[in-house]
Amino acid sequence: MVGHAVIGQHVAVTSLYIMAGPSTHASVSAEDPTMLLFISVVVGATIMVLVWLFRRGKDEGQGTEKQTGEKKGTGDNTSSKKGMTKVSKKKVFQDWKKGPTAPIYTHPELITSLKGHTGNITSGSYSANGKHFISAADDRSVLIWSTKEFGQQAHKSIRGNIEYDYASLVCWSPDSKAFIIHKHAGNAIEVYKVSKRSDGSVGNPQVALTFPQHNDIADVIALDIDINGRFIMSCNNKNELVLWNLKGEILQTVDPRHGDTYSAILSPCGRFIATTGFTPDVKIWFVKYSKEGNFEGVKRAYDLSGHNAGIYSCGINSDSTRMVSVSKDGTWKLFDTNIEFEKGQQPYLLLTGEYENKSEPAIIRLSPDGRTIAIASGNNLTFYSAVTGEKLNHIPKIYTGDILSIMFDPSNKMILTLGDRHVRVFHNVAGYIATIQDLKQSLQKATNSSMKDRIKQQIKEAEAALENIKKVTKN
């Protein structure tokens, strides 16, 4: 606009010369040639200035129009911008639909990652025969995997749906023909039967029984079933340890007396329940049945003592002769629990050590053969020898979030971790090392040649298996 005003002023000045007429111009020229030259120079300069100002005003007008069009959303530039916006919105929607891309995790000892859940994993369980593994997630599904396919690239799974809810905990029945879950929103235990197809493979699971709700304000933190199929154990964070029969009737409710209960675990033999919490001891409970198979009650058996602070979790080997605990005081402890507790005998402390990443809560598990201790803290997994107490192995940063759970397979050859949306399966390298350590100690104690030869052969087999794993992991 300023450019146009200046142009108008110069046009007015030029008009004055034109309006003066030819007589005036001739008069001036005749009287003073110098004046005529001066006027010609002024007029020429004026014309040049007018041309320059005109072009500048045009450019400024186009720039103003472009800015105005962008602000108002009009004009050709706006149309192009709209097109780009549509493409961008479409891409954003597609990226949102796909969800965040999880980083690819690799480790030399990783056998496989079980992928299939679209939500965060909440729980997992091995079948008693070791043939199947089941995982649950907050995507309202459970996935049943065949363990014989763990070493293969492709993994198929059977999907089960939890209607209008999801399973916060899951575990197999002893006969592997059913599994039980704890429903998160419904806060109740539910039993699912697993059918078999004509080829013998696992079929789709169906709801068979829903237990009555016990406590609608408490969070259930543990769920398991007796290996003999006599009872189901659940434990909540309101200090209620509950035993149920298979019909959904409560057999007994026990207060573990921890102040706050952190964990509960049922021994593989089904005789003991270990609970941990705010108190600095693990309480071991004995589930008593008569010779006729009638339930007689849950009684206190003994305590695992020695920690100076609350205990995060506990682990038990397959025959309940060894137990481990991990505490807020930054230590883990291994106990000999092969005792006659009915006669008042107390467990023996065998080993103690400090675990890594003490600032994080920890989960501890003992291998079925009692030779290897695994501790998960944060997203790291560390192994210790239950023979010597030394650190054997460390697997860091398995997930972006924390490890939710860890478990050994029944054969001691693998260890599974649960976290994020995946189950990761690793070679139990530490287990082979601990086995060799234990066998070498046994060899020193052997009293006859046949026993020594047998142990030597077992050592060779364990060393060969470990060497094979190392070769595979290098490739």
Secondary structure by P-SEA (a helix, b strand, c coil): caaaaaaaaaaaaaaaaaaccaaaaaaaaaacaaaaaaaaaaaaaaaaaaaaaaaaaaaaaaaaaaaaaaaacccaaaaaaaaaaaaaaaaaaaaaaacccccccccccccccccccccccccccccccccbbbbbccccbbbbbccccccccbbbbbbbbbccccccbbbbcccccbbbbbbccccbbbbbbbbbcccccccbbbbccccccccccccccbbbbbccccbbbbbcccccccccccccccccccccccccccccccccccccccccccccbbbbbbbcccccccccbbbbccccccccccccbbbbcccccbbbbbccccbbbbbbcccccccbbbbbbccccccccccccbbbbbcccccbbbbbcccbbbbbbccccccccccccccccccccccccccccccccccccbbbbbcaaaaaaaaaaaaaaaaaacccaaaaaaaaaaaaaaaaaaaaaaaaaac
